[in-house]
Amino acid sequence: MVETGPVLVLGARGFLGAQIVAELHAAGQAVRVTPPGDLTAASLTDWDGWMDGVCGVINAAGRTGGSLSELTRANALLPARVLEAAAQAEAKVVHLASAAEYGAVPEGHVSLEDDPARPLSPYGASKLAGTVLIEEAVRSGRVRAVALRLTNPLGAGIGAGTLPGRAARELLAAAHEGRDTVRFGPLGARRDFVDARDVARAAVHALTSDLSGVVNVGSAVARPVRDVVDGLIALTGFQGQILEDAPGSPRSSDVPYQCAEISRLLDSGFALHHSLESSLEALVQVLRPARIRPTVPG
């Protein structure tokens, strides 16, 4: 991919944004990023400057936690600003949405893009609001846009607030300190994990392909969360026992099963490149040189 003009990446310093910037650079594509801060508070002059000459926008900015007002600003108001600016610049928008928009589904159900969206959290509801704006912009023909509904991105740079991020840090610390137990909440929930590098590749692919509207991005495999912890045990060298007696997360109890149907993405000419094992290796490789402090179980 080498398009005329740079690609504007919002959230370029985040977990997924950094992967997207790296993928664009690897493809020889010029990249423009925004300064740190609340992008919804930026002026029209700021937006005009950021959008000047761009060939597309990838929105990897957003919030996973915070007050309802904070979530709404980051996950709904910001996409609205992006769509307005992109309409003026005639640039395509790729927006990172979330499978949390689907809410709970029956065990064994594979979520389709056309399934009803019934989010069970303020986060999921705010992300759905942003996706609805994308769909409306596409329907009206005002903007070329894609909302990539991501399942559970996994890989280097993932935060300690996630189960894989916390588990990797905790197991590395336990192995280093010689501890014989590490505690987690119940690990029986089944999740669709997708490598962050494949997410980045999908975002760049969506920018230059004919994809539009809502497109699932996942692995199409529902794995027990325990598989992630077991994989991390093998990579970190932890020799002790895993206990599942810590308080579980509300998300796992509310949504015990998740799996995405990704035919729409695959039919556009995209292919996944990375396995779960590769994702975990990338995660641990980045963390291993650092001095990892254990986190509080929960």
TIFITI-980454 format. One line per 4 residues: number of its first residue (from 1); their letters; for each residue z, x, y of C-alpha. Coordinates in Angstrom, 2 decimals. Each point is the difference from the previous one (the first is absolute). Example, Ala and Ser with C-alpha at 12.3 -4.5 7.8 and 13.67 -1.06 7.14 Angstrom:
REM TIFITI-980454
1> as> 7.80/12.30/-4.50; -0.66/1.37/3.44
END
This chain:
REM TIFITI-980454
1> mvet> 0.00/0.00/0.00; -1.00/1.32/3.40; -0.27/-2.78/2.55; -1.02/0.30/3.64
5> gpvl> 3.19/0.08/2.03; 3.57/0.44/-1.23; 2.06/-2.36/-2.11; 3.15/-1.20/1.74
9> vlga> 3.00/0.08/-2.38; 3.13/-1.91/0.99; 3.20/1.13/-1.73; -1.52/3.41/-0.71
13> rgfl> 3.41/1.65/-0.37; 1.23/-2.40/-2.66; -0.10/0.24/-3.79; -3.40/-1.67/-0.40
17> gaqi> -1.38/0.89/3.42; 0.35/3.71/-0.72; -1.89/-0.44/-3.29; -2.78/-1.88/1.80
21> vael> -0.35/2.69/2.67; -0.21/2.66/-2.72; -2.69/-1.99/-1.84; -2.05/-0.45/3.18
25> haag> 0.24/3.70/0.82; -1.05/0.88/-3.55; -3.08/-2.18/0.50; -0.88/1.87/3.19
29> qavr> 0.85/-2.98/2.19; 1.39/0.39/3.51; 3.38/-1.71/0.41; 1.84/-1.34/3.02
33> vtpp> 3.70/-0.90/-0.14; 2.33/-1.82/2.35; 3.18/1.47/1.49; 3.41/-0.93/-1.46
37> gdlt> 1.54/-3.19/1.31; -0.39/-3.77/0.02; -3.74/-0.59/0.00; 0.47/-3.66/0.90
41> aasl> 1.40/1.12/3.35; -3.06/2.14/0.80; -2.11/-0.97/2.99; -3.61/-1.14/-0.03
45> tdwd> -0.87/3.37/1.52; 1.67/1.73/-2.96; -1.96/-2.11/-2.47; -3.27/0.57/1.86
49> gwmd> 0.58/3.75/-0.25; 0.89/-0.08/-3.68; -2.99/-2.19/-0.86; -2.57/1.86/2.08
53> gvcg> -2.88/0.98/-2.29; 1.79/-0.67/-3.30; -1.98/-1.12/-3.04; 2.93/-1.75/-1.63
57> vina> 3.75/-0.58/-0.04; 2.39/0.36/-2.94; 3.35/-1.65/0.64; 2.65/1.68/-2.14
61> agrt> 2.78/-0.80/2.48; 2.69/-2.59/-0.66; 3.61/-0.53/-1.00; 1.60/-0.74/-3.35
65> ggsl> 3.41/-0.84/1.46; 1.71/-1.04/3.20; 0.65/-3.22/1.85; -2.42/-2.91/-0.17
69> selt> -1.11/0.83/3.52; -0.64/3.65/-0.89; -1.90/-0.93/-3.15; -2.10/-2.55/1.88
73> rana> -0.94/2.46/2.72; -0.97/2.75/-2.43; -1.65/-2.06/-2.74; -1.55/-2.95/1.87
77> llpa> -0.25/0.76/3.72; -1.40/3.50/-0.52; -2.86/-1.20/-2.26; -0.81/-2.58/2.68
81> rvle> -0.25/2.77/2.61; -2.13/2.08/-2.33; -2.42/-2.88/-0.61; -0.34/-0.67/3.72
85> aaaq> -0.74/3.66/0.71; -2.40/0.30/-2.94; -1.94/-3.06/1.13; -0.61/1.66/3.36
89> aeak> -1.02/3.30/-1.61; -2.01/-1.65/-2.82; 1.94/2.13/-2.51; 0.94/-0.98/-3.54
93> vvhl> 3.71/-0.42/-0.80; 1.73/0.95/-3.25; 3.53/-1.39/-0.06; 2.62/0.91/-2.61
97> asaa> 1.52/-3.25/-1.22; 2.54/-0.51/-2.80; 0.22/-1.67/-3.40; 3.40/-1.27/1.22
101> eyga> -2.09/-2.74/1.61; -0.52/-1.56/-3.45; 3.72/-0.45/-0.63; 1.22/-0.72/-3.53
105> vpeg> -2.57/-0.59/-2.75; 0.47/-0.95/-3.65; 0.43/2.80/-2.54; -3.45/1.14/-1.08
109> hvsl> -1.84/-1.52/2.96; -2.54/2.29/1.66; -0.11/-0.70/3.74; -3.42/-0.85/1.42
113> eddp> -0.90/0.28/3.68; -0.53/-3.77/0.13; 3.40/-0.83/-1.49; 2.43/-1.89/2.25
117> arpl> 2.16/2.35/2.05; 3.70/-0.92/-0.15; 1.99/2.98/1.33; 3.74/0.00/-0.70
121> spyg> 1.16/2.39/2.73; -0.36/0.44/3.77; -1.99/3.15/-0.78; -2.46/-1.85/-2.23
125> askl> -0.29/-2.85/2.50; -0.73/2.35/2.89; -2.61/1.88/-2.04; -1.63/-3.30/-0.96
129> agtv> -0.26/-0.93/3.68; -1.98/3.18/0.62; -2.27/-0.70/-2.96; -0.69/-3.54/1.19
133> liee> -1.14/1.42/3.33; -2.38/2.34/-1.85; -1.40/-2.90/-2.03; -0.51/-2.10/3.13
137> avrs> -1.77/2.85/1.79; -2.36/0.39/-2.98; -0.59/-3.75/-0.31; -0.87/-0.33/3.69
141> grvr> -2.24/3.06/-0.07; 1.84/1.60/2.91; 0.90/3.19/-1.87; -1.01/1.74/-3.21
145> aval> 3.33/0.44/-1.76; 1.70/0.56/-3.36; 3.62/-0.59/-0.95; 0.90/2.22/-2.96
149> rltn> 2.86/-1.67/-1.88; 1.88/2.95/-1.46; 2.34/-0.23/-2.96; 2.49/2.92/-0.23
153> plga> -1.42/3.25/1.42; 1.47/3.08/-1.65; -0.30/3.71/0.65; 0.84/2.94/2.23
157> giga> 1.87/-0.93/3.14; 1.41/-3.33/-1.18; 3.30/-0.79/1.72; 3.51/0.06/-1.43
161> gtlp> 0.31/-3.72/0.74; -2.28/-0.77/-2.94; 1.07/0.07/-3.64; -2.40/2.83/-0.95
165> graa> 0.91/2.01/3.08; 3.72/-0.37/-0.54; -0.27/0.61/-3.74; -1.93/3.24/0.47
169> rell> 2.52/1.32/2.51; 3.00/-1.11/-2.05; -1.29/1.46/-3.26; -0.94/3.32/1.60
173> aaah> 3.45/0.25/1.54; 1.73/-0.99/-3.26; -2.00/2.57/-1.98; 0.84/2.71/2.55
177> egrd> 3.72/-0.89/0.05; 0.30/-0.47/-3.76; 1.14/-3.63/0.26; -0.06/-1.97/-3.24
181> tvrf> -0.65/-3.52/1.33; -2.18/-1.64/2.64; 0.43/-3.69/0.84; -2.68/-2.48/0.94
185> gplg> -0.26/-3.75/0.14; -1.79/-1.85/-2.81; -3.36/1.65/-0.77; -1.64/-2.81/-1.94
189> arrd> -2.19/-1.41/2.79; -3.72/0.57/-0.59; -2.03/1.35/2.91; -3.59/0.98/0.72
193> fvda> 0.12/3.61/1.26; -3.01/1.59/1.70; -0.39/3.59/1.12; 0.19/0.49/3.77
197> rdva> -3.09/2.22/-0.18; -1.94/-2.86/-1.56; 1.27/-2.27/2.78; -1.35/2.49/2.54
201> raav> -3.32/0.18/-1.82; -0.17/-3.81/-0.11; 0.65/-0.21/3.75; -2.82/2.45/0.77
205> halt> -2.27/-1.77/-2.50; 0.72/-3.38/1.60; -0.95/1.35/3.40; -3.53/0.92/-1.09
209> sdls> -0.67/-2.63/-2.67; -0.90/-3.69/0.28; 3.53/-1.07/-0.94; 1.55/-2.65/2.24
213> gvvn> 2.91/-2.40/-0.03; 2.87/0.53/-2.45; -0.39/2.63/-2.73; 2.70/0.96/-2.50
217> vgsa> 0.79/3.68/-0.53; 2.09/0.84/-3.04; -0.24/1.43/-3.50; -0.35/-3.39/-1.76
221> varp> 2.85/1.07/-2.31; 3.53/-1.43/0.11; 2.43/2.74/-1.03; 3.77/-0.17/-0.47
225> vrdv> 1.71/1.80/2.86; 1.78/1.95/-2.73; -3.34/1.75/-0.68; 0.17/1.56/3.47
229> vdgl> 3.56/1.20/-0.54; -0.85/1.38/-3.46; -2.97/1.86/1.44; 2.16/1.48/2.71
233> ialt> 2.63/1.06/-2.54; -2.63/2.02/-1.86; -1.21/1.65/3.21; 3.39/0.79/1.53
237> gfqg> 1.68/1.36/-3.12; 2.96/-2.38/0.21; 1.88/0.14/-3.32; 2.59/-2.72/0.50
241> qile> 0.28/-3.75/-0.46; -1.55/-2.77/2.10; 2.28/-2.95/0.64; -1.33/-3.31/1.32
245> dapg> 3.32/-1.33/1.27; -0.48/0.40/3.76; -0.78/-3.06/2.14; -3.67/-0.95/-0.28
249> sprs> -2.32/-0.56/2.92; -0.67/-3.60/1.09; -3.73/0.71/-0.20; 0.15/0.76/-3.71
253> sdvp> 1.90/-3.20/-0.75; -2.22/-2.14/2.24; -3.28/1.48/-1.29; 0.59/1.29/-3.56
257> yqca> -3.70/0.29/-0.82; -3.07/1.20/1.90; -3.56/0.85/-1.00; -3.17/-0.08/2.10
261> eisr> -3.52/-0.97/-0.99; -2.22/2.70/1.53; -3.50/-1.02/-1.08; -1.07/-0.65/3.59
265> llds> 0.81/3.61/0.88; -1.53/1.49/-3.15; -3.17/-2.09/0.31; -0.59/1.54/3.43
269> gfal> -0.51/3.41/-1.63; 3.56/1.32/0.23; 1.82/1.70/-2.88; 3.63/1.03/-0.38
273> hhsl> 0.50/3.74/-0.52; 3.73/0.51/-0.51; 2.42/-0.93/-2.79; 3.68/-0.88/0.28
277> essl> 0.84/3.45/-1.36; -2.12/1.64/2.71; 1.73/-2.08/2.67; 3.45/1.05/-1.21
281> ealv> -1.02/3.65/-0.21; -1.18/-0.12/3.63; 3.28/-1.61/1.06; 2.20/2.56/-1.74
285> qvlr> -2.11/2.98/1.02; 0.57/-0.73/3.68; 3.74/-0.57/-0.42; 0.83/2.86/-2.34
289> pari> 0.13/2.84/2.58; 2.28/-2.04/2.28; 3.76/-0.21/-0.24; 0.36/-3.56/-1.24
293> rptv> 3.21/-1.82/0.75; 0.95/-2.85/-2.34; -0.08/-3.52/1.45; 2.41/-2.85/-0.51
297> pg> -0.88/-2.04/-3.09; -1.12/-3.54/0.67
END
